[in-house]
């Protein structure tokens, strides 16, 4: 194995490494490398040792052990980047092309995310065949931890770090701000008011009913909390951007994002559902939540605090009701998006959760008769329908500092109708 040895920057510590930092080291695979691994592992697969056997399988020569690529990655992580003291916690790897003796490989490592309290990082790792036009041989992600200098009581201190969160994630920032889409009436208004009662400034988004939105703002302001209304069609990217910019203009930040807005539900059987119905619901529920989350996340990340709460429906729990194809499909997609955001934003102190209420008798469901609503209430173990306040109080909890370790959860607000 030949190793052109780039100079290792002095003082590369966890504190000095930042997200986006990259490092490359090159290796040329030799027959001695392959033989050394054979002796170490006892792997005598002829694919790696017999050129004729490998050619019979369609390869141009014997194939280098995939684990050798892992060894090169280990060399970089442990010696170069991040360097001495690094503990390799886990590694995902995907092998994409065979490697042969004589190939020059570039091992590329990039810092994707840092977890300050654990002194841990997520690294993107690639092994590229520079001798084969830059073809990717392997790629994956590594989780590593950088040990601090050993000292008395280090083990106990490390355990304490794992069990506690940094102070800046234990409380919402002062003057925290919430944006609630569809906040002028119904569930959205109840959520906006519940957040206002907890001291958050609120941006009440609406589409068409300015009077209802202003009434919600008035009720929030009665509690001594700042609130503004903003008309924006968040189903369109430009509308989502306009709402976000209005929030920044009014309060300078967004700490809590509640994606609640949606169109009236239209009943249509699955085979009668049109592509336009799907697009309408996807734009309103999925694309709006994605665009607003994308805009809000950088500021949340800077403050190491953020809450994203997406309002779903009990229709995503158990058997889907007939006739709501576009609505249910979009809500399921929003659940998937929420879980992805929870996974990727969690290391930055941002949580993403969902609430799934059973039917709340609001204007969105104006097509239902009184008898239908009564029948639904009788089927519920609590013998009543879900109220907007039930949803609002659940959302308010998820938006609070006390919910700091609730992430990626879907909370049914159904009275037991769906379990």
C-alpha positions, 0 to 999 in steps of 0.5 A, a space after each residue: 500500500 503506497 501512501 502519499 502523506 499529506 500534511 495533517 493540520 496541527 490541532 485538529 480538534 472536535 471544536 475546530 472541525 466544522 460541518 462541511 470540512 473535507 479530507 482526501 487521502 490516496 492509496 494504491 492497492 498492492 498484491 501485498 495488501 491482498 495477501 496480508 488481508 488473506 492471512 489476517 482474515 482467513 478468507 480464501 474465496 478464489 474470487 480474490 485469489 485466483 485471476 482465472 476464477 474471477 475472469 470466469 465470473 466476468 471480472 477482468 482480474 481477481 477482485 480486491 477484498 471489499 474489507 480492504 476499502 474499510 481498512 483504508 477508511 479506518 486508516 484515514 479516520 483514525 490517523 488523519 481525519 478526524 485523527 488520533 483519539 477517534 472512536 469509530 462507532 458505526 459504518 454503513 457502506 455500499 460497494 458500487 464497483 470492483 477494485 483491482 490490484 494496482 487501482 489508485 483509490 481516493 478516500 474522501 471524508 466529509 463532516 456532515 453533522 456534529 453532536 456537541 454534547 457527545 463529541 460525535 460526528 456523522 461523516 460522509 465517506 466515499 472511495 473513488 477509483 481515480 485510476 478508473 475515471 473517478 468511478 465510485 467504488 464504495 460510499 456510506 456514512 460513519 458515526 464517530 466520537 472524538 475522545 477528550 484528553 483522558 483525565 480522572 473521572 472521565 468515564 463518569 463525565 462522559 456518562 453524564 454528557 450522554 444523559 443530559 442535554 446542553 443548556 441551550 436545548 433545555 429551554 425555548 429561546 427568549 421571545 420564541 415565535 410560532 408560525 401556524 398555517 391555517 391559523 385563522 379558524 378551527 384547529 389552527 386558531 385553537 393551536 395559535 391561541 394555545 401557543 399564545 397562552 404559553 407566551 409565544 409570539 404567533 404569526 397567524 396564517 390564513 388564505 381567505 378569511 381575514 376577519 377570522 384571522 384578525 379575531 384570532 390575533 385579537 384573542 392572543 393579544 388580550 393575553 399580552 402576547 404579540 401576534 400578527 396575521 399574514 395572508 399567504 397561500 402556502 400551497 405555492 412555494 412563493 406563498 410559503 416564502 412570503 409567510 416566512 419572510 413576513 414572520 422574519 419581518 415581524 419578529 426576526 425568527 421562527 422557533 416553532 412551525 405548525 403545518 396545519 393548513 389544508 383544503 376542504 375535504 372532497 369525497 371521491 372514490 379511489 378510481 374516480 380520483 383525478 391526478 389534479 386532486 392528488 396534486 392539490 392535496 400534496 401541494 397543500 399538505 406535503 409541499 407546503 410543510 416541506 418548503 416552510 421547514 426548509 426555510 425555518 430549519 437554518 435559523 432553528 439550527 443556529 439557535 440549537 432549538 426548533 419545533 416542527 409539528 405537522 397536523 395529520 389525521 386519524 385516517 393514517 391510523 389503521 384502515 383508511 376510510 373509503 372515499 378520501 383517497 387524495 386526502 389520505 394519500 397526502 397525509 401519509 406522505 406528510 407522515 413520511 416527510 415528518 419522520 425524515 425531518 425528525 431523523 435529519 434535524 434531530 442532531 441540531 436540537 430540532 424535533 419534528 412530530 405529528 398529531 393525528 386527530 380524529 374528525 374535528 367538526 370544523 368547516 373542513 368537514 361541512 359536508 357531514 350531517 348532524 346524524 353522521 357526526 352523532 354516529 361518529 361520537 357514539 363509536 368513540 370510547 369517550 362518547 364525543 368527537 375530538 375538539 379543536 382544543 384537544 389538538 391544540 393542547 397536544 401541539 402546545 406540549 410538542 412545541 414546548 421545551 418539555 417535549 425535547 426528547 419527543 421526536 419522530 412521534 405521531 400522537 393520536 388525538 382520538 379519545 381511543 377511537 384509533 389505538 
